[in-house]
Amino acid sequence: MEIRMMKNEDRLVIMEIYNEAILNTTDVYDYEPLNQIQMDKWFQEKGINNRPVLVAEVDGQSVGFATYGTFRLKKANQFSVEHSVYLKKEYRGRGFGKELLIQLMSHANKDNIHAMFGCIDAGNTISLDLHLKMGFEQVGYLKECGYKFDRWLDLVIVEFIFK
């Protein structure tokens, strides 16, 4: 496996991975998959804000991505980010997410980020366990703040402070 910065040719697979998560998981609280115009805007915002999109590649195939972006649009929050890690279904639970998160945290540290947040569906115990093992601390729990697949969803907020 190789972790690298996103290339232009990764755009389609990133959209496919993200849309699969929207349609089949509670990892994303959206209902409808994103279209190419929405994804192009997302990629453009990453570039304008100089935010990384890291890609996990196995045997020449992109299998996951990780990124971070704005945490609240207030000036005082400029040193805090919210991050995301997504993998193709068949690559989940095999350590690729951990490697993406390690590299993303390293990038954030070099980028002078002070706090990194993750908003994780409470049912995603694999992601929660990974984050806690990586030094994140649970700092919030929002009950029934989302509704998807005919049920209410709880959200756990985790935070990592770079020293």
Secondary structure as UniProt FT lines:
FT   STRAND          2..5
FT   HELIX           8..10
FT   HELIX           11..24
FT   HELIX           36..48
FT   TURN            49..50
FT   STRAND          53..58
FT   TURN            59..60
FT   STRAND          61..70
FT   HELIX           75..77
FT   TURN            78..79
FT   STRAND          80..87
FT   HELIX           89..91
FT   TURN            92..95
FT   HELIX           96..110
FT   TURN            111..112
FT   STRAND          115..121
FT   TURN            122..123
FT   HELIX           125..133
FT   TURN            134..135
FT   STRAND          137..148
FT   TURN            149..150
FT   STRAND          151..161
//
